[in-house]
Amino acid sequence: MSDPNQPGPPTAGCGDDAPGRANPWVHRVLTLLQLAITLGLLWWLFHDAARRGAMFEALSRADWRWMIAAVAAAGVCEYFGILRWQLFLRMLHVEVPFGQVTRLFFIGAFFNQFLPGTTGGDVVRVIFLMQDRPGDKTAGFLSVAIDRLLAVLVLVVMGLAFAWGRSDWFAASFSVGNLMKYLSIALFVMLAGLVVSFVVTSRRAVLSLPKKFPFRKQIVKLSTLWQLCIENRREAILGTIYTVPMLFAYFTAFTFAARAFIPPESMSFGEVFWDMTSVMPLVTAVSSLPISLNGIGVREALFGQIFEDLFNKDFHGLGVLTSIAGMAVYLLWGLVGAVFYLDRIRNGARARGLR
């Protein structure tokens, strides 16, 4: 399962990266490898009888009111995701009614739950947008690419802020602390790359870069997106602002899920909220890597390690349970997309029958 708003790698979405250009055999091998890693991690997580027992005990005493709050928080996340996509479409001079954007967004969210990778649902919603508006093919892919780019930018800044602000807390766990160090380096390099590509674009120096310049091809692709942002500063700034509450709502949904299972006497809500918000950029970034299918297994293993090393050593199994509950909340919202998808199929069949 993958949250549709979970930032993945920004892509131009068209040109060399258009769907269908990759070697199908390479894609199949990678998918099989991801499947093997996913199954292996899930077996490792659930073969422990003590962990399963702790999870069942936590389920029996869970406060399900917090899960209702988690569903609401995820809904806020989806709402800002819809606002952002409509804004970026408008930036590209594509006027789509809010209702249609909502339906396509949720259809993409539904397919994101089941298609490998973090961008499968994005491709689906753009394809349906192209069916409705055949002349807006390039704009559809660019809108999703800008969406991803700005989400990654905000996530990188958040991740570095928490890595620096809570470095001593992360260092309390040898494994998590080291992972955070490596991630911080990767995030810093990514941020530097984004800044360099933006500066090069703003000074119109992209095409003058030497052909052997490191990552020249990627910088040229990013320059297309940055140029659109520069030309449409208001929409780009507003979209970046929308990204902040969207990500915090995503983090909050998992925080509420954790609160449902963590005994109140063990941690106050303020402690749970602060600690979960601190680790969510790390969890989001690592689970976005193409290690397993949609981060399944990786996310649960990381949450499990964090809960036992940083939260409370007695929280055996609660991290895994929190991860499953958090993603189940987004799966629930994805089912809204299934309803829209079935309605679209019925309307299409009805329209063909009238011809």
C-alpha positions as CSV (number, residue, x, y, z in Angstrom):
1,M,0.0,0.0,0.0
2,S,1.2,3.4,-0.8
3,D,-0.2,6.8,0.1
4,P,-0.9,8.9,-2.9
5,N,0.6,11.9,-1.3
6,Q,3.7,10.3,-0.2
7,P,6.4,12.1,-2.1
8,G,8.4,10.0,-4.6
9,P,11.2,11.0,-6.9
10,P,10.3,14.0,-9.1
11,T,10.2,13.2,-12.8
12,A,9.5,15.2,-15.8
13,G,6.7,12.8,-16.7
14,C,7.1,13.1,-20.4
15,G,9.9,12.8,-22.9
16,D,12.4,10.2,-22.0
17,D,10.6,9.2,-18.8
18,A,7.3,8.7,-20.4
19,P,5.6,5.4,-19.4
20,G,6.4,2.4,-21.5
21,R,10.0,3.4,-22.5
22,A,11.7,1.2,-19.8
23,N,12.9,-2.3,-20.7
24,P,9.9,-4.6,-19.6
25,W,12.3,-7.4,-18.6
26,V,14.2,-5.1,-16.3
27,H,11.0,-3.9,-14.8
28,R,9.7,-7.5,-14.2
29,V,13.0,-8.6,-12.6
30,L,13.0,-5.5,-10.3
31,T,9.3,-6.1,-9.4
32,L,10.0,-9.8,-8.6
33,L,13.0,-8.7,-6.4
34,Q,10.9,-6.2,-4.6
35,L,8.2,-8.9,-4.1
36,A,10.8,-11.2,-2.6
37,I,12.1,-8.5,-0.3
38,T,8.5,-7.6,0.7
39,L,7.6,-11.2,1.5
40,G,10.9,-11.8,3.3
41,L,10.4,-8.8,5.5
42,L,6.8,-9.6,6.3
43,W,7.8,-13.2,7.3
44,W,10.6,-11.8,9.5
45,L,8.2,-9.4,11.2
46,F,5.3,-11.8,11.8
47,H,7.1,-15.1,12.5
48,D,7.9,-13.9,16.0
49,A,5.2,-15.3,18.3
50,A,5.9,-12.7,21.0
51,R,5.5,-9.9,18.6
52,R,2.2,-11.3,17.3
53,G,0.9,-11.7,20.9
54,A,1.8,-8.1,21.7
55,M,0.0,-6.9,18.6
56,F,-3.2,-8.9,19.4
57,E,-3.1,-7.6,23.0
58,A,-2.7,-4.0,21.8
59,L,-5.6,-4.5,19.4
60,S,-7.8,-5.7,22.2
61,R,-7.2,-2.6,24.3
62,A,-7.0,0.0,21.4
63,D,-8.9,3.3,21.7
64,W,-10.6,3.3,18.3
65,R,-11.7,6.9,18.6
66,W,-8.1,7.8,17.7
67,M,-8.5,5.7,14.5
68,I,-11.5,7.8,13.6
69,A,-9.3,10.9,14.1
70,A,-6.7,9.3,11.9
71,V,-9.2,8.8,9.1
72,A,-10.2,12.5,9.4
73,A,-6.5,13.6,9.4
74,A,-5.9,11.5,6.2
75,G,-8.9,13.2,4.7
76,V,-7.3,16.6,5.3
77,C,-4.1,15.3,3.6
78,E,-6.1,14.2,0.6
79,Y,-8.0,17.5,0.5
80,F,-4.7,19.5,0.3
81,G,-3.4,17.0,-2.3
82,I,-6.4,17.7,-4.5
83,L,-6.0,21.5,-4.0
84,R,-2.4,21.3,-5.0
85,W,-3.0,19.3,-8.2
86,Q,-5.8,21.6,-9.3
87,L,-3.5,24.5,-8.7
88,F,-0.7,23.1,-10.8
89,L,-3.1,22.2,-13.6
90,R,-4.2,25.8,-13.5
91,M,-0.6,26.9,-13.6
92,L,-0.3,25.0,-16.9
93,H,-3.5,26.7,-18.2
94,V,-5.7,23.6,-17.7
95,E,-8.9,24.5,-16.1
96,V,-10.5,21.4,-14.5
97,P,-13.5,21.7,-12.2
98,F,-12.9,20.7,-8.6
99,G,-15.3,17.8,-8.7
100,Q,-13.5,16.3,-11.7
101,V,-10.1,16.8,-10.1
102,T,-11.3,15.1,-7.0
103,R,-12.6,12.1,-8.9
104,L,-9.4,11.7,-10.9
105,F,-7.2,12.2,-7.8
106,F,-9.0,9.5,-5.8
107,I,-8.9,7.1,-8.7
108,G,-5.2,7.6,-8.8
109,A,-5.1,7.1,-5.0
110,F,-7.0,3.8,-5.5
111,F,-4.5,2.5,-8.0
112,N,-1.6,3.7,-5.9
113,Q,-2.6,1.1,-3.3
114,F,-2.1,-1.8,-5.7
115,L,0.4,-0.8,-8.5
116,P,4.1,-1.2,-7.8
117,G,6.0,1.9,-7.1
118,T,5.0,5.4,-5.9
119,T,3.9,6.9,-9.2
120,G,1.6,4.2,-10.7
121,G,-1.6,6.0,-9.6
122,D,-0.2,9.3,-10.9
123,V,0.1,7.8,-14.3
124,V,-3.5,6.4,-14.2
125,R,-5.0,9.8,-13.2
126,V,-3.1,11.6,-15.9
127,I,-4.2,9.0,-18.5
128,F,-7.8,9.5,-17.5
129,L,-7.3,13.3,-17.6
130,M,-6.0,12.8,-21.2
131,Q,-9.1,10.8,-22.1
132,D,-11.3,13.7,-20.9
133,R,-9.1,16.4,-22.3
134,P,-7.0,15.0,-25.2
135,G,-5.2,18.2,-25.8
136,D,-3.7,18.4,-22.4
137,K,-1.4,15.4,-22.5
138,T,1.9,17.2,-21.7
139,A,0.3,19.5,-19.2
140,G,-1.1,16.6,-17.3
141,F,2.3,14.9,-16.8
142,L,4.0,18.2,-16.0
143,S,1.4,19.0,-13.3
144,V,2.2,15.7,-11.6
145,A,5.9,16.3,-12.0
146,I,5.7,19.7,-10.4
147,D,3.5,18.2,-7.6
148,R,6.2,15.7,-6.9
149,L,9.1,18.1,-7.1
150,L,7.7,20.6,-4.6
151,A,6.6,17.8,-2.3
152,V,10.1,16.4,-2.3
153,L,11.6,19.9,-1.7
154,V,9.4,20.4,1.4
155,L,10.0,16.9,2.7
156,V,13.8,17.3,2.4
157,V,13.7,20.6,4.3
158,M,11.5,19.0,7.0
159,G,13.8,15.9,7.2
160,L,16.9,18.0,7.6
161,A,15.3,20.2,10.3
162,F,14.2,17.2,12.4
163,A,17.6,15.4,11.9
164,W,19.4,18.5,13.2
165,G,16.9,19.5,15.9
166,R,16.6,16.0,17.4
167,S,20.0,14.6,16.6
168,D,20.7,13.6,20.3
169,W,17.4,11.7,20.4
170,F,18.1,9.8,17.2
171,A,21.6,9.0,18.5
172,A,20.0,7.1,21.4
173,S,19.5,4.2,18.9
174,F,22.6,3.0,17.2
175,S,20.8,1.6,14.1
176,V,18.3,4.4,13.8
177,G,20.9,7.1,14.5
178,N,23.2,5.8,11.8
179,L,20.3,5.5,9.3
180,M,19.4,9.1,10.1
181,K,23.0,10.2,9.5
182,Y,23.1,8.5,6.1
183,L,19.7,9.9,5.2
184,S,20.7,13.4,6.3
185,I,23.7,13.2,3.9
186,A,21.4,12.0,1.1
187,L,18.8,14.8,1.9
188,F,21.5,17.4,1.9
189,V,22.9,16.3,-1.4
190,M,19.4,16.2,-2.8
191,L,18.7,19.7,-1.5
192,A,21.9,21.0,-2.9
193,G,21.1,19.5,-6.3
194,L,17.6,21.1,-6.3
195,V,19.1,24.4,-5.4
196,V,21.8,24.2,-8.0
197,S,19.3,23.2,-10.7
198,F,17.0,26.1,-9.6
199,V,19.9,28.7,-9.7
200,V,21.1,27.4,-13.1
201,T,17.5,27.6,-14.4
202,S,16.9,31.1,-13.0
203,R,20.1,32.4,-14.7
204,R,19.2,30.7,-18.0
205,A,22.5,28.8,-18.0
206,V,21.1,25.3,-18.5
207,L,21.9,24.8,-22.1
208,S,25.4,26.2,-21.6
209,L,26.4,23.4,-19.2
210,P,29.2,21.2,-20.5
211,K,28.0,17.9,-21.9
212,K,30.0,16.0,-19.4
213,F,28.7,18.1,-16.4
214,P,27.6,15.7,-13.6
215,F,23.8,15.0,-13.8
216,R,23.4,17.3,-16.7
217,K,20.5,15.4,-18.1
218,Q,18.6,15.4,-14.8
219,I,19.3,19.2,-14.4
220,V,18.0,19.9,-17.9
221,K,14.8,18.0,-17.1
222,L,14.4,19.7,-13.7
223,S,14.9,23.1,-15.4
224,T,11.7,22.6,-17.3
225,L,9.8,22.3,-14.0
226,W,11.7,25.2,-12.4
227,Q,11.1,27.4,-15.3
228,L,7.4,26.8,-15.0
229,C,7.6,27.6,-11.3
230,I,9.5,30.8,-12.0
231,E,7.0,31.9,-14.6
232,N,4.1,31.2,-12.3
233,R,5.6,32.3,-8.9
234,R,2.3,32.8,-7.2
235,E,0.9,29.3,-8.0
236,A,4.3,27.7,-7.2
237,I,4.6,29.5,-3.8
238,L,1.0,28.7,-2.9
239,G,1.5,25.0,-3.9
240,T,4.5,24.9,-1.7
241,I,2.5,26.4,1.2
242,Y,-0.2,23.8,0.7
243,T,2.4,21.0,0.8
244,V,3.2,21.8,4.5
245,P,-0.2,21.1,6.0
246,M,-0.6,18.2,3.5
247,L,2.5,16.5,4.9
248,F,1.7,17.4,8.5
249,A,-1.8,15.9,8.0
250,Y,-0.1,12.7,6.6
251,F,2.2,12.6,9.7
252,T,-0.8,13.3,12.0
253,A,-2.8,10.4,10.6
254,F,0.0,8.0,11.7
255,T,0.3,9.9,15.0
256,F,-3.3,9.3,15.8
257,A,-2.9,5.6,14.8
258,A,0.0,5.3,17.2
259,R,-2.0,7.0,20.0
260,A,-4.7,4.4,19.5
261,F,-2.3,1.6,20.6
262,I,0.2,3.3,22.9
263,P,-1.0,3.2,26.5
264,P,-1.7,6.7,27.8
265,E,0.3,6.0,31.0
266,S,3.4,5.2,28.9
267,M,3.5,8.4,26.8
268,S,1.4,11.6,26.8
269,F,-0.3,12.7,23.5
270,G,2.2,15.6,23.3
271,E,5.1,13.2,23.5
272,V,3.6,10.9,20.9
273,F,2.9,13.8,18.5
274,W,6.4,15.3,18.8
275,D,8.2,12.0,18.5
276,M,6.0,10.7,15.6
277,T,6.3,14.0,13.7
278,S,10.1,13.8,14.2
279,V,10.4,10.3,12.7
280,M,7.8,10.6,9.9
281,P,10.1,12.4,7.4
282,L,12.7,9.5,7.9
283,V,10.1,6.8,7.6
284,T,8.5,8.5,4.5
285,A,11.8,9.0,2.7
286,V,13.1,5.4,3.4
287,S,9.8,3.7,2.5
288,S,9.7,5.7,-0.8
289,L,12.9,4.0,-1.9
290,P,12.3,1.2,-4.5
291,I,13.3,-1.5,-2.0
292,S,10.0,-3.3,-1.6
293,L,6.6,-3.1,-3.2
294,N,5.2,0.3,-2.2
295,G,7.4,0.3,0.9
296,I,5.5,-2.7,2.5
297,G,7.7,-4.4,5.0
298,V,10.4,-1.7,5.0
299,R,8.0,0.8,6.6
300,E,6.8,-1.8,9.2
301,A,10.4,-2.9,10.1
302,L,11.5,0.7,10.5
303,F,8.6,1.7,12.7
304,G,9.2,-1.4,14.8
305,Q,12.8,-0.5,15.3
306,I,12.0,3.1,16.1
307,F,9.3,2.3,18.6
308,E,11.4,-0.2,20.6
309,D,14.7,1.8,20.4
310,L,13.4,5.4,20.8
311,F,9.9,5.3,22.2
312,N,9.9,2.5,24.7
313,K,11.7,-0.9,24.8
314,D,8.4,-2.5,25.9
315,F,6.6,-1.4,22.8
316,H,7.1,-4.8,21.1
317,G,5.0,-5.0,18.0
318,L,3.3,-1.6,18.4
319,G,5.4,0.0,15.7
320,V,4.4,-2.6,13.2
321,L,0.8,-2.3,14.2
322,T,0.9,1.5,13.9
323,S,2.4,1.2,10.4
324,I,-0.4,-1.2,9.3
325,A,-3.1,0.9,10.9
326,G,-1.8,4.1,9.3
327,M,-1.7,2.6,5.8
328,A,-5.1,1.0,6.3
329,V,-6.5,4.5,6.8
330,Y,-5.2,5.5,3.4
331,L,-6.4,2.3,1.9
332,L,-9.9,3.3,3.2
333,W,-9.7,6.6,1.4
334,G,-8.4,4.8,-1.7
335,L,-11.6,2.8,-1.8
336,V,-13.4,6.1,-2.5
337,G,-11.4,6.1,-5.7
338,A,-12.7,2.6,-6.4
339,V,-16.2,3.9,-6.3
340,F,-15.3,6.8,-8.7
341,Y,-13.5,4.3,-11.0
342,L,-16.5,1.9,-11.2
343,D,-18.8,4.9,-11.8
344,R,-16.5,6.0,-14.6
345,I,-16.6,2.5,-16.2
346,R,-20.4,2.4,-16.0
347,N,-20.7,5.8,-17.5
348,G,-18.3,4.8,-20.3
349,A,-20.2,1.6,-21.0
350,R,-23.5,3.6,-21.0
351,A,-22.1,6.2,-23.5
352,R,-20.9,3.4,-25.8
353,G,-24.3,1.8,-25.7
354,L,-26.0,5.0,-26.8
355,R,-23.8,5.3,-29.9
